[in-house]
Amino acid sequence: MGKEFIPKNFLLETKTASKLYFGFAESLPIIDYHCHIPPKEVALNRKFENMTQIWLAGDHYKWRAMRTCGVNLPLSDKN
């Protein structure tokens, strides 16, 4: 079998980093504290239809950035 695309110890540059990750964090869920998904939707384990919904639906910063870059977006109170 060929070389892994992303090795198991990716970004773990020291023995201490590896020990902390594999000994404590590896089995924990990934939690993104800087997202714009309403906490209620996270708590209810909402299933999104696609990545666009997750990435754009509630994030006014991304909508503003797209408008600034000239993307023609529909006017709506949801974005």
Buried (B, 14 or more C-beta within 10 A) or exposed (E): EEEEEEEEEEEBEEEEEEEEBEEEEEEEEEEEEEEBBEEEBEEEEEEEEEEEEBBBBBBEEBBEEBEEEEEEEEEEEEB
